[in-house]
Amino acid sequence: MPIEYDSRKFHDEMALHGLILPVGVEGIFGRGPVFEDVLARFDALITKLSANDGAERMVFPPTINRKVLEKSEYLDSFPNLAGIVFSFFGNDAAHAEMRDCIHNGKPWGQFEGMTDVVLNPAACYPCYPILASKPLPENGRLIDMQNWVFRHEPSIEPTRMQAFRVREFVRAGSPDMVVDWRNMWLERGVNLLTSLGLPAKSDVASDPFFGRGGRMLAANQRDQKLKFEVLIPVISLEKPTACCSFNYHQEHFGSPFGIKTAAGETAHTACLGFGLERCVMALFRHHGCDVKAWPAEVRKKLWS
């Protein structure tokens, strides 16, 4: 059956079925029980697929040390996407003045000051200081995480979320070790999604770098094939949605964070991330909002 591609219609259809729960802010919504069940089962397939990889499982909160963001140079490339946590540091008089502004609909941001934490903009960021804490073993290190990520991109398009979860793996080691791992997982990712009846394809990609210099950075990233994405039509046939991302950082994180190989050289890193909500939305888009009517082979894979 042909699929209609309409961002607002898909958003409203998922809301009607209780899959997502709008809260009045674009790009922010709750997840209903069926959505969460599918997400947990899809995440379990990733766990099963990676069971013998020897990854170290880590858990981090949705906030990270602001200095990690500064050291990573994220604000050089994506200042428009960052979420900085502010809080109130004033006295009673300032509090009274702030309350007066709030209750009278006036701006009150001037009473807030920057804290030491920021919202995590990429699932892999918390692990780089951990990797730098001691030299890597001979075979490098592999870290497995599921982290909340924030990006300031308000949109009615349901796949363009401000807060979402990513199942992320980070590989650190020698260049050959890291690239081979990245390429292996690129094939794995496509196979996993196609096994669920999704028309997934991989392609070279680039990040949405900010400003005039961003076009040059994006072109360089594409030319060196540092980033691949697995794409699935969810909102648009012409511009399919990136549901997985595979990035080779070279020394971009190893150098500023001081991550060293066993031989004392600057380590290379790569990461792969499954956008869990996007993968789940792709399933609802292509198989419908009633999971009981999904193809038997897809149900068996998820619910067996």
Backbone torsions as a table, in degrees:
resi	resn	phi	psi	omega
1	MET	NA	129.1	179.7
2	PRO	-59.3	146.9	-179.3
3	ILE	-106.1	128.9	173.4
4	GLU	-80.9	139.3	-180.0
5	TYR	-113.7	103.6	-179.9
6	ASP	-146.2	118.1	-173.0
7	SER	-61.2	-50.5	-177.9
8	ARG	-64.9	-42.3	-178.1
9	LYS	-63.4	-42.4	-180.0
10	PHE	-65.8	-41.9	176.7
11	HIS	-57.4	-49.5	-177.0
12	ASP	-68.1	-34.2	178.9
13	GLU	-65.6	-44.3	178.0
14	MET	-64.5	-38.1	177.8
15	ALA	-65.5	-41.0	180.0
16	LEU	-60.5	-37.3	-179.7
17	HIS	-86.5	4.7	178.6
18	GLY	72.0	17.4	178.7
19	LEU	-75.9	-42.4	172.9
20	ILE	-120.6	155.5	-174.0
21	LEU	-125.4	94.3	-178.5
22	PRO	-58.0	142.4	-178.7
23	VAL	-123.6	8.1	175.1
24	GLY	96.7	3.4	177.1
25	VAL	-127.0	128.0	-179.1
26	GLU	-62.3	133.3	179.0
27	GLY	84.4	1.3	177.4
28	ILE	-126.0	125.6	176.5
29	PHE	-158.8	157.8	174.6
30	GLY	-80.0	169.7	177.6
31	ARG	-119.6	130.3	178.9
32	GLY	-78.1	172.4	-174.8
33	PRO	-62.5	-37.1	179.8
34	VAL	-69.2	-43.0	176.9
35	PHE	-57.2	-47.2	-177.7
36	GLU	-66.4	-34.7	177.8
37	ASP	-64.5	-45.8	178.6
38	VAL	-63.7	-41.9	179.9
39	LEU	-61.4	-44.7	-179.4
40	ALA	-63.8	-37.4	-178.6
41	ARG	-73.3	-36.8	175.5
42	PHE	-65.8	-43.1	177.6
43	ASP	-60.7	-36.2	178.6
44	ALA	-65.7	-32.6	176.1
45	LEU	-64.5	-37.9	177.2
46	ILE	-65.1	-42.7	177.8
47	THR	-59.3	-44.0	179.7
48	LYS	-64.1	-40.9	-178.6
49	LEU	-65.4	-31.7	-175.7
50	SER	-103.1	11.1	-170.7
51	ALA	-58.3	-33.4	-175.1
52	ASN	-101.3	14.3	-176.4
53	ASP	-83.4	-15.9	179.8
54	GLY	77.0	28.8	-179.1
55	ALA	-76.6	148.3	173.9
56	GLU	-89.8	120.1	-178.6
57	ARG	-82.6	127.2	179.0
58	MET	-130.6	152.2	178.8
59	VAL	-128.0	131.8	179.4
60	PHE	-130.0	153.5	175.9
61	PRO	-75.0	171.9	-179.7
62	PRO	-76.6	0.5	175.2
63	THR	-114.7	149.4	178.1
64	ILE	-133.1	166.0	176.7
65	ASN	-59.3	128.2	179.9
66	ARG	-57.6	-31.4	-179.0
67	LYS	-66.4	-27.9	176.0
68	VAL	-65.2	-42.4	178.0
69	LEU	-63.1	-42.5	-179.4
70	GLU	-66.2	-43.5	-178.3
71	LYS	-67.8	-31.7	-178.1
72	SER	-73.7	-12.2	-177.6
73	GLU	68.5	21.3	178.8
74	TYR	-60.0	-39.3	-177.5
75	LEU	-70.8	-18.0	174.0
76	ASP	-70.3	-33.1	-172.7
77	SER	-106.5	-29.2	-174.5
78	PHE	-137.2	52.4	-177.5
79	PRO	-63.3	-27.1	-178.2
80	ASN	-74.5	-15.0	-176.9
81	LEU	-101.3	-13.9	-172.2
82	ALA	-72.8	147.9	175.7
83	GLY	-121.8	108.4	-177.8
84	ILE	-98.6	135.4	-178.0
85	VAL	-87.1	123.1	176.9
86	PHE	-112.7	156.0	178.2
87	SER	-149.5	172.8	-177.4
88	PHE	-90.5	129.4	-179.6
89	PHE	-121.2	6.9	-170.7
90	GLY	-84.0	-175.5	179.7
91	ASN	-98.3	-172.3	-177.9
92	ASP	-60.8	-39.6	-178.3
93	ALA	-66.1	-42.8	178.5
94	ALA	-65.7	-35.8	178.3
95	HIS	-64.1	-43.7	179.7
96	ALA	-62.6	-40.1	179.8
97	GLU	-67.5	-39.3	178.8
98	MET	-64.4	-44.7	179.7
99	ARG	-61.0	-39.3	178.9
100	ASP	-62.1	-41.5	178.4
101	CYS	-63.8	-43.9	-178.4
102	ILE	-62.3	-48.0	-175.0
103	HIS	-71.9	-16.7	179.5
104	ASN	-108.5	13.5	175.6
105	GLY	68.7	26.2	-179.8
106	LYS	-99.3	157.6	176.5
107	PRO	-59.5	139.6	-179.4
108	TRP	-132.6	8.1	-178.7
109	GLY	-63.3	-23.7	-178.2
110	GLN	-66.1	-13.2	-179.9
111	PHE	-91.2	-2.1	-177.4
112	GLU	-103.4	148.2	178.1
113	GLY	-125.7	154.8	-177.8
114	MET	-69.3	135.1	177.7
115	THR	-95.7	-175.0	-179.4
116	ASP	-86.8	2.1	-178.3
117	VAL	-123.0	155.3	175.5
118	VAL	-131.6	161.1	173.5
119	LEU	-73.8	136.4	-175.1
120	ASN	-65.4	120.0	-176.4
121	PRO	-90.6	-12.9	-180.0
122	ALA	-151.1	134.8	-170.7
123	ALA	-58.8	-28.4	-174.5
124	CYS	-80.7	-17.1	-169.4
125	TYR	-58.4	-38.5	-177.1
126	PRO	-64.4	-20.0	-171.7
127	CYS	-86.3	-15.7	-174.8
128	TYR	-66.7	-40.8	172.7
129	PRO	-62.3	-32.3	177.6
130	ILE	-65.3	-45.3	179.6
131	LEU	-63.7	-28.4	-177.9
132	ALA	-83.6	-6.7	-173.3
133	SER	-69.6	-20.9	177.4
134	LYS	-159.6	157.7	178.8
135	PRO	-58.3	146.3	179.0
136	LEU	-69.4	151.2	172.0
137	PRO	-67.3	172.7	-175.7
138	GLU	-55.8	-38.0	-178.1
139	ASN	-94.5	15.6	179.0
140	GLY	73.6	-164.8	178.2
141	ARG	-135.1	152.3	177.2
142	LEU	-132.2	124.8	-177.7
143	ILE	-117.0	139.9	-178.3
144	ASP	-120.6	127.5	-178.1
145	MET	-142.6	155.2	162.0
146	GLN	-124.7	109.9	-173.1
147	ASN	-122.9	148.3	168.6
148	TRP	-76.5	139.8	-179.2
149	VAL	-126.4	142.6	177.3
150	PHE	-120.0	133.7	170.7
151	ARG	-141.6	130.4	-175.7
152	HIS	-78.4	82.8	179.1
153	GLU	-135.2	64.4	-178.7
154	PRO	-58.6	131.3	-177.9
155	SER	-162.2	148.8	174.2
156	ILE	-75.2	-19.9	178.2
157	GLU	-61.8	119.0	-172.3
158	PRO	-63.3	-26.7	178.7
159	THR	-81.3	-9.8	-179.2
160	ARG	-99.5	76.9	-173.3
161	MET	-92.0	151.8	172.1
162	GLN	-84.9	-26.7	179.1
163	ALA	-136.1	126.6	-175.3
164	PHE	-157.4	168.2	-178.1
165	ARG	-108.0	143.0	178.3
166	VAL	-128.3	129.8	170.2
167	ARG	-89.3	112.0	-168.3
168	GLU	-121.0	139.8	170.4
169	PHE	-121.9	137.8	179.5
170	VAL	-124.3	127.7	179.7
171	ARG	-112.5	132.1	178.2
172	ALA	-129.0	136.2	-179.6
173	GLY	167.3	-147.7	178.6
174	SER	-77.6	160.5	-179.2
175	PRO	-55.2	-47.3	-178.3
176	ASP	-62.9	-42.4	-179.7
177	MET	-59.7	-44.4	-175.4
178	VAL	-72.4	-43.6	-178.6
179	VAL	-67.1	-42.4	178.6
180	ASP	-59.8	-41.9	179.2
181	TRP	-64.3	-45.0	179.1
182	ARG	-58.7	-45.7	-178.5
183	ASN	-66.0	-37.9	178.2
184	MET	-61.5	-43.1	-177.7
185	TRP	-74.3	-26.3	175.9
186	LEU	-61.7	-44.4	176.8
187	GLU	-66.3	-42.3	177.6
188	ARG	-58.2	-45.6	-176.6
189	GLY	-62.5	-45.3	178.3
190	VAL	-61.8	-44.9	-178.7
191	ASN	-63.2	-39.3	179.6
192	LEU	-62.4	-46.8	-175.7
193	LEU	-71.5	-39.2	178.0
194	THR	-67.9	-29.0	177.8
195	SER	-67.3	-16.5	177.3
196	LEU	-98.8	17.8	176.3
197	GLY	76.5	22.4	-179.0
198	LEU	-104.6	137.2	-179.2
199	PRO	-79.4	69.0	-174.3
200	ALA	-89.3	137.6	176.7
201	LYS	-140.6	147.3	179.1
202	SER	-97.1	153.0	178.1
203	ASP	-156.7	155.2	173.9
204	VAL	-66.7	143.1	-174.9
205	ALA	-142.0	178.1	174.8
206	SER	-146.3	159.1	178.8
207	ASP	-82.7	158.7	179.9
208	PRO	-82.9	66.9	-178.1
209	PHE	-60.3	146.6	-175.7
210	PHE	-88.6	146.3	169.0
211	GLY	83.3	-178.6	-176.5
212	ARG	-61.9	-40.8	-179.5
213	GLY	-70.3	-13.2	-177.9
214	GLY	-62.8	-35.1	-179.8
215	ARG	-63.9	-38.2	178.9
216	MET	-68.3	-41.7	178.5
217	LEU	-63.4	-41.3	179.7
218	ALA	-65.3	-42.4	179.5
219	ALA	-63.7	-40.7	178.8
220	ASN	-64.6	-40.2	178.9
221	GLN	-62.2	-41.8	178.6
222	ARG	-67.9	-45.0	-177.4
223	ASP	-59.6	-38.0	-179.2
224	GLN	-87.9	-1.4	-179.4
225	LYS	52.4	49.3	-179.9
226	LEU	-83.9	-19.6	-176.8
227	LYS	-131.8	130.9	171.3
228	PHE	-122.8	151.3	174.2
229	GLU	-129.9	149.8	169.9
230	VAL	-100.4	120.8	-170.3
231	LEU	-108.6	139.2	176.9
232	ILE	-136.7	131.2	174.8
233	PRO	-64.9	114.2	176.8
234	VAL	-121.0	-49.5	179.2
235	ILE	-103.6	-31.8	-173.9
236	SER	-144.7	139.3	173.1
237	LEU	-72.5	-39.4	-177.4
238	GLU	-72.7	-34.7	-179.9
239	LYS	-124.8	80.1	-178.3
240	PRO	-64.1	157.9	-175.0
241	THR	-84.0	135.2	174.9
242	ALA	-77.5	109.3	-179.2
243	CYS	-98.3	-20.1	175.8
244	CYS	-138.0	147.9	-179.9
245	SER	-132.5	137.0	-176.9
246	PHE	-129.4	113.3	-170.7
247	ASN	-123.7	131.3	172.5
248	TYR	-104.4	113.1	-173.3
249	HIS	-86.3	-10.7	-169.5
250	GLN	55.9	-125.4	-178.8
251	GLU	-100.0	13.7	-173.2
252	HIS	-57.3	-37.0	177.3
253	PHE	-100.8	-33.2	-179.3
254	GLY	-60.4	-37.4	-177.2
255	SER	-73.5	-55.8	-177.3
256	PRO	-67.5	-30.7	-178.9
257	PHE	-89.4	-11.0	178.3
258	GLY	74.2	38.7	178.3
259	ILE	-82.2	123.6	-174.1
260	LYS	-118.3	143.3	173.6
261	THR	-76.1	174.3	177.9
262	ALA	-61.2	-27.0	179.6
263	ALA	-85.8	0.9	177.9
264	GLY	87.2	7.6	178.9
265	GLU	-89.3	159.2	176.9
266	THR	-66.5	126.6	-176.8
267	ALA	-76.6	148.7	169.0
268	HIS	-95.0	153.8	178.8
269	THR	-134.5	157.5	172.2
270	ALA	-145.6	155.8	176.2
271	CYS	-139.2	155.3	171.1
272	LEU	-133.5	141.4	-178.4
273	GLY	-138.1	130.6	170.2
274	PHE	-93.9	117.5	172.6
275	GLY	-73.1	100.4	-169.0
276	LEU	-61.7	-46.4	178.9
277	GLU	-62.4	-40.1	-179.6
278	ARG	-65.5	-40.6	178.3
279	CYS	-63.6	-40.9	178.7
280	VAL	-66.2	-42.5	177.9
281	MET	-62.4	-35.9	176.9
282	ALA	-62.0	-38.9	177.4
283	LEU	-63.9	-44.7	178.7
284	PHE	-67.5	-36.6	178.9
285	ARG	-63.0	-44.3	-173.0
286	HIS	-90.8	-21.7	-178.7
287	HIS	-114.5	-5.7	178.8
288	GLY	96.9	165.2	-175.4
289	CYS	-83.9	-8.5	177.1
290	ASP	-100.1	103.2	-175.0
291	VAL	-64.3	-23.3	179.4
292	LYS	-69.4	-19.0	179.8
293	ALA	-98.2	4.8	179.1
294	TRP	-66.8	156.9	177.6
295	PRO	-54.6	142.6	-174.8
296	ALA	-57.7	-39.0	-177.1
297	GLU	-68.5	-31.4	178.2
298	VAL	-72.7	-44.9	178.5
299	ARG	-61.0	-41.0	-179.0
300	LYS	-63.4	-40.9	-178.8
301	LYS	-66.7	-37.9	-178.0
302	LEU	-84.6	-36.6	-172.0
303	TRP	-109.1	10.8	179.5
304	SER	-80.3	NA	NA
